[in-house]
Amino acid sequence: MENRSLQVLWEDGERVVCRGRRRGADGKSQGVLAGCPPPSTRPPQSLIASPQHEYRLKDELDGAWAVPPLEFVREGSRTMLVFEDPGGEPLDHLLAFPLRSDAFFALPSA
Protein backbone atom coordinates (compact mmCIF):
# COMPACT_ATOMS: atom_id res chain seq x y z
CA MET A 1 0.00 0.00 0.00
CA GLU A 2 1.26 3.45 -0.86
CA ASN A 3 0.45 5.02 2.48
CA ARG A 4 -1.10 4.06 5.78
CA SER A 5 -4.14 6.32 5.37
CA LEU A 6 -6.89 3.84 4.63
CA GLN A 7 -10.61 4.58 4.69
CA VAL A 8 -12.54 1.79 6.42
CA LEU A 9 -15.58 0.94 4.27
CA TRP A 10 -17.03 -1.80 6.46
CA GLU A 11 -16.25 -4.25 9.20
CA ASP A 12 -18.13 -7.44 10.01
CA GLY A 13 -16.12 -9.04 12.83
CA GLU A 14 -14.25 -11.38 10.46
CA ARG A 15 -12.96 -8.88 7.94
CA VAL A 16 -12.24 -5.19 7.59
CA VAL A 17 -12.44 -3.73 4.06
CA CYS A 18 -10.54 -0.49 3.42
CA ARG A 19 -10.01 1.84 0.47
CA GLY A 20 -6.58 3.28 -0.24
CA ARG A 21 -3.98 3.90 -2.93
CA ARG A 22 -0.80 2.15 -4.01
CA ARG A 23 1.78 2.46 -6.74
CA GLY A 24 1.13 0.00 -9.57
CA ALA A 25 3.74 -1.88 -11.60
CA ASP A 26 3.74 1.01 -14.08
CA GLY A 27 4.63 3.47 -11.28
CA LYS A 28 1.24 5.19 -11.37
CA SER A 29 -0.96 5.56 -8.31
CA GLN A 30 -4.04 3.34 -8.38
CA GLY A 31 -7.06 2.98 -6.12
CA VAL A 32 -7.23 -0.31 -4.27
CA LEU A 33 -9.38 -2.12 -1.75
CA ALA A 34 -7.76 -4.13 1.01
CA GLY A 35 -9.44 -6.87 2.99
CA CYS A 36 -7.89 -8.13 6.21
CA PRO A 37 -8.87 -9.70 9.52
CA PRO A 38 -9.79 -7.15 12.20
CA PRO A 39 -6.93 -5.95 14.39
CA SER A 40 -6.37 -8.31 17.29
CA THR A 41 -3.46 -9.70 19.19
CA ARG A 42 -3.78 -13.18 17.65
CA PRO A 43 -6.34 -13.76 14.89
CA PRO A 44 -7.66 -17.33 14.62
CA GLN A 45 -5.86 -19.54 12.09
CA SER A 46 -9.06 -19.72 10.00
CA LEU A 47 -8.93 -15.93 9.45
CA ILE A 48 -5.32 -16.20 8.31
CA ALA A 49 -5.91 -19.18 5.99
CA SER A 50 -9.03 -17.74 4.32
CA PRO A 51 -7.28 -14.88 2.42
CA GLN A 52 -4.61 -17.34 1.20
CA HIS A 53 -7.32 -19.62 -0.16
CA GLU A 54 -9.17 -16.69 -1.76
CA TYR A 55 -5.96 -15.50 -3.42
CA ARG A 56 -5.34 -18.96 -4.91
CA LEU A 57 -8.75 -18.72 -6.61
CA LYS A 58 -7.87 -15.47 -8.43
CA ASP A 59 -7.36 -17.14 -11.82
CA GLU A 60 -10.79 -18.79 -11.57
CA LEU A 61 -12.65 -15.48 -11.17
CA ASP A 62 -14.18 -13.72 -14.17
CA GLY A 63 -13.55 -9.97 -14.05
CA ALA A 64 -17.01 -9.38 -15.58
CA TRP A 65 -18.69 -10.36 -12.28
CA ALA A 66 -15.91 -10.46 -9.68
CA VAL A 67 -12.96 -8.37 -8.53
CA PRO A 68 -9.98 -10.77 -8.53
CA PRO A 69 -7.27 -10.06 -5.94
CA LEU A 70 -4.11 -8.30 -7.17
CA GLU A 71 -1.85 -9.57 -4.41
CA PHE A 72 -1.66 -11.32 -1.07
CA VAL A 73 0.37 -9.40 1.51
CA ARG A 74 1.73 -10.76 4.79
CA GLU A 75 3.28 -8.40 7.35
CA GLY A 76 4.22 -10.36 10.45
CA SER A 77 1.05 -12.07 11.66
CA ARG A 78 -1.21 -9.76 9.60
CA THR A 79 -2.47 -10.83 6.19
CA MET A 80 -4.23 -8.73 3.58
CA LEU A 81 -5.78 -9.24 0.16
CA VAL A 82 -5.41 -6.26 -2.19
CA PHE A 83 -7.96 -5.69 -4.98
CA GLU A 84 -8.35 -3.12 -7.73
CA ASP A 85 -10.93 -0.57 -6.56
CA PRO A 86 -13.85 -0.54 -9.01
CA GLY A 87 -15.30 2.48 -7.19
CA GLY A 88 -18.73 2.73 -5.67
CA GLU A 89 -19.95 2.50 -2.11
CA PRO A 90 -21.09 -0.42 0.02
CA LEU A 91 -24.85 -0.83 -0.32
CA ASP A 92 -25.43 -0.39 3.42
CA HIS A 93 -23.94 3.15 3.13
CA LEU A 94 -26.60 4.08 0.58
CA LEU A 95 -29.65 2.80 2.44
CA ALA A 96 -31.35 4.66 5.28
CA PHE A 97 -32.80 1.38 6.59
CA PRO A 98 -32.47 -2.34 5.77
CA LEU A 99 -34.61 -3.67 2.92
CA ARG A 100 -36.72 -6.77 3.37
CA SER A 101 -35.51 -9.47 0.97
CA ASP A 102 -38.98 -9.84 -0.57
CA ALA A 103 -38.96 -6.12 -1.40
CA PHE A 104 -35.48 -6.30 -2.90
CA PHE A 105 -35.89 -9.53 -4.90
CA ALA A 106 -39.19 -9.45 -6.75
CA LEU A 107 -40.10 -13.12 -7.13
CA PRO A 108 -42.89 -14.12 -9.52
CA SER A 109 -45.76 -15.91 -7.81
CA ALA A 110 -46.39 -19.51 -8.82
C-alpha positions in Angstrom: 0.0 0.0 0.0 1.3 3.4 -0.9 0.5 5.0 2.5 -1.1 4.1 5.8 -4.1 6.3 5.4 -6.9 3.8 4.6 -10.6 4.6 4.7 -12.5 1.8 6.4 -15.6 0.9 4.3 -17.0 -1.8 6.5 -16.3 -4.3 9.2 -18.1 -7.4 10.0 -16.1 -9.0 12.8 -14.3 -11.4 10.5 -13.0 -8.9 7.9 -12.2 -5.2 7.6 -12.4 -3.7 4.1 -10.5 -0.5 3.4 -10.0 1.8 0.5 -6.6 3.3 -0.2 -4.0 3.9 -2.9 -0.8 2.2 -4.0 1.8 2.5 -6.7 1.1 0.0 -9.6 3.7 -1.9 -11.6 3.7 1.0 -14.1 4.6 3.5 -11.3 1.2 5.2 -11.4 -1.0 5.6 -8.3 -4.0 3.3 -8.4 -7.1 3.0 -6.1 -7.2 -0.3 -4.3 -9.4 -2.1 -1.8 -7.8 -4.1 1.0 -9.4 -6.9 3.0 -7.9 -8.1 6.2 -8.9 -9.7 9.5 -9.8 -7.2 12.2 -6.9 -6.0 14.4 -6.4 -8.3 17.3 -3.5 -9.7 19.2 -3.8 -13.2 17.7 -6.3 -13.8 14.9 -7.7 -17.3 14.6 -5.9 -19.5 12.1 -9.1 -19.7 10.0 -8.9 -15.9 9.4 -5.3 -16.2 8.3 -5.9 -19.2 6.0 -9.0 -17.7 4.3 -7.3 -14.9 2.4 -4.6 -17.3 1.2 -7.3 -19.6 -0.2 -9.2 -16.7 -1.8 -6.0 -15.5 -3.4 -5.3 -19.0 -4.9 -8.7 -18.7 -6.6 -7.9 -15.5 -8.4 -7.4 -17.1 -11.8 -10.8 -18.8 -11.6 -12.7 -15.5 -11.2 -14.2 -13.7 -14.2 -13.5 -10.0 -14.0 -17.0 -9.4 -15.6 -18.7 -10.4 -12.3 -15.9 -10.5 -9.7 -13.0 -8.4 -8.5 -10.0 -10.8 -8.5 -7.3 -10.1 -5.9 -4.1 -8.3 -7.2 -1.9 -9.6 -4.4 -1.7 -11.3 -1.1 0.4 -9.4 1.5 1.7 -10.8 4.8 3.3 -8.4 7.3 4.2 -10.4 10.4 1.1 -12.1 11.7 -1.2 -9.8 9.6 -2.5 -10.8 6.2 -4.2 -8.7 3.6 -5.8 -9.2 0.2 -5.4 -6.3 -2.2 -8.0 -5.7 -5.0 -8.4 -3.1 -7.7 -10.9 -0.6 -6.6 -13.8 -0.5 -9.0 -15.3 2.5 -7.2 -18.7 2.7 -5.7 -20.0 2.5 -2.1 -21.1 -0.4 0.0 -24.8 -0.8 -0.3 -25.4 -0.4 3.4 -23.9 3.1 3.1 -26.6 4.1 0.6 -29.6 2.8 2.4 -31.3 4.7 5.3 -32.8 1.4 6.6 -32.5 -2.3 5.8 -34.6 -3.7 2.9 -36.7 -6.8 3.4 -35.5 -9.5 1.0 -39.0 -9.8 -0.6 -39.0 -6.1 -1.4 -35.5 -6.3 -2.9 -35.9 -9.5 -4.9 -39.2 -9.4 -6.7 -40.1 -13.1 -7.1 -42.9 -14.1 -9.5 -45.8 -15.9 -7.8 -46.4 -19.5 -8.8 
